Amino acid sequence: MPKEARPSTGEQAKQHALGQLRQAILHGEMAPAQRLVENELAEQLGVTRASIRAALIDLEAQGLVERIRNRGSRVRVVTVEEAVAITECRMALEGLCAAKAATLVTDEQIAELTELGTAMTKAVANGEPMTYSELNQRLHARVRDFSGQRTAVDLLERLNAQLVRHRFQLALRPGRPQHSLNEHLAMIDTISARDPQAAETAVRAHLTSVIEALRD
């Protein structure tokens, strides 16, 4: 989290701190249960403690940070059962987005999804789980974007942010990318066929598989 010339107080400083801390959590640079010490973070980011405190309050509302009574803040720990519950919610919302995307998808967007599928297949063949994981996230994001369902997208962005640790763990589990590849290719095929019911079914099947993997 580089320190650069920027306002140290006010709304801009808070937004800067919020963005930096959120990205650090989402990229795994800050581990679950890691303490978030306001003085240290203020020094690192070149803002006031008040700006850090305001940013932590926003991150708590987003489900990324938790405040422990008399002990300050820490990166929130999401249990397996919470991850399963979040994924169940994702199933409904991502199924909706896939169905909408299948209805609205353009030829150019189909070509983009097909390219992603090819890249995912290559990543699995080359034994590159983190590359596959990044492409996986990009595929889901593009389907959400193509859906035009802004409300569902906003909700999913918040839900997905809470699953960072579990996503990394699944990505590195031996055999998991190979198992999920066909599920993702089915999503691409059904959306490309402009079949909303089949697209929703494909997404639900994929996320059911994710839940099973979380519980293993």
N, C-alpha and C positions, 0 to 999 in steps of 0.2 A: 504494500500500500504506500506508494511514493508520496513524499511530502512536496508540494509545489506551492507557488505563490497563489493565494486565494483568500477570500474573506474568511476571517477566523470566527466571526460571530454572525448572528442573524439567520434568516431562512436559507440563504445560499449555503452557509456553512453546515447547517443541519442536513440539507439535501446532499451535500458532498459526503458527509460522514455516513449518511444512510446508504448511499450508493456503494461506497467503498466497503462498508461492513457487510452489506447484503451480498455483494459479489464474493467476498472472502468466505462467507458461509456456504454459498452455493457452489463454489469451486473446491470446497473441502479444505481450504487453508485454515479454517477454524473448526476444531473438532467438537462433536457433541459433548456437552457438559463443561466445555472450556470456559473459564471465568472471563468476564469482560470487564476489565478494570478501567473506570472512566478516566482517571489521571493518565494512565499509560496510553489509552486510545487517543485522548486529546493531544498528547505530545506527538504521537505517531502521525496523526492526520493534520496537525497544525490548526486545530480549532479549540474552542472552549469546552470545559466540562459540560456546560449547559447545552451546547450543541450535541455532544455525545449522548447526554441523557435523553434529549428529545428524540434523537435517532433511535435509541434503544427502545423507547416507548412505542415508536412506529413499528419496529421489528417485532416487538412482543405482539402487537395487534396482527401482524402478518403470520404469527405462529413460528417464527424463527428463533426467538429469544424468550427466555423465561426469567422472571425476577423471583429470587429466593429471599424470603423474609429474613432481614438482618444480615444477609450475605451478598447482596448485590445481584448482578445479572450474569447469566451464562447462556451459551448456545443451547437451545432446547433439545432434549433427548426425546426422540420419537420411538416409542416401543413398536414391536412387531404388530401387536394388535391394533395400535393406532394406524400403522402403515396399511394394514389390511382394510380398516374402515375408510381411510382416505382413498384407497384404490377402488373400493366399492362405489364411492361417490364419483370418482373419475370415470368409472365404467358407464354410468348414466350420461355424464356430460360429454365424454369423448365419443360415445355411441351416437349421440345427437349430432355432434360436429361432423362425424364421418358421413352420416346420412345426408346432412346438409351439403357437405362437400361433393358427394356423389351427384347431387342434383345440380350443383352450380359449376362444377369443374370444367375448365376450358382445355382445349387440345394442348396448349402450351404448358398448363399445369400438370396434365397427365404426363407429358414428356419429362417434366421435372421430377415427378414421383418415380417414374421408371428409372431415371438416372440414379436416384437415391437408392432404389432397390438393387441396382447393379453394383453400386459402391458398397452397400451393406453385404452383398454376397461375396464380393472380393475381400472385404475386411475379415469375414468369417473364414474364408479359404486361406487367408494369409496369417491367421491366428493373431489378430489385432483387436482384442476385446474393447480397449478404450476407444479406438477409432469407431468400432461398431456401436458402442454406447452413444458417442456423439452423434453419429448418423441416425440412430434410433430416436434421439431427442429431437433432431432436426425434422425427421419424418412426421412425428406427432405434431410438432409446431406448425409445419406447413399444412397439414390436414386441418388443424384448428383455424389457421389463417384463411384457407380456401372456403371454410364453412360460412364465413361472414357472420357468425353467431358471437357477437362481441361480449355479451353477458356471460356466456359459457366460457369463453376464452379467458376473461378476467378471473373467474372463479377457478379455472384449471391452473392458471399461473400461480395462484396462491397455494393451491393444494400440492402441486408438483414441487414447489420450493421446499416443502416440509419433508420430501422423500429423498433428499440428496444422499444421505448416508446409505440408505437401503438400495438406492439405484447403483451406487458405486459397488456395493457388495455383490449385487446380482450380476453386474457386468463382469466381475472378476471370478465368478463361480464357474468352475470347469464344466463345459458342455452347455451352459445357459445360452450363449449367443447362437449356437447351432440349433438349439431347441426353438428359440423365438424367431429365427429368421423366416421360416415358412409362414408364421403367423403374420409377420409384417408384410411379406410378399402378398399374402391373401388380402390384407387391407388395401394394398396398392392395386391389386387386380380388380377388386370389387368396386373401388372408387372409380378406377379407369373405365370400368364397364357401365358406369353411371347407374348402378343398382343400389339405391339407398338402403333397402332392407338388408341386403347381403353385406353391405359395408358396415352397418351397425352390428350385425351378427359377428363379423370378423373381428371388430374391435372388442366386443364383449368376450369373445373366445380368447383373444390375446390377454386381456386383463384378468380373466379367470385363471389363466396359466400363471400370470404374475403373482396372483394371490397364493396359488398353490406353492410357488417357489418361495415366497416370503415365509410361509408356514413350515417349510422343510427344515 
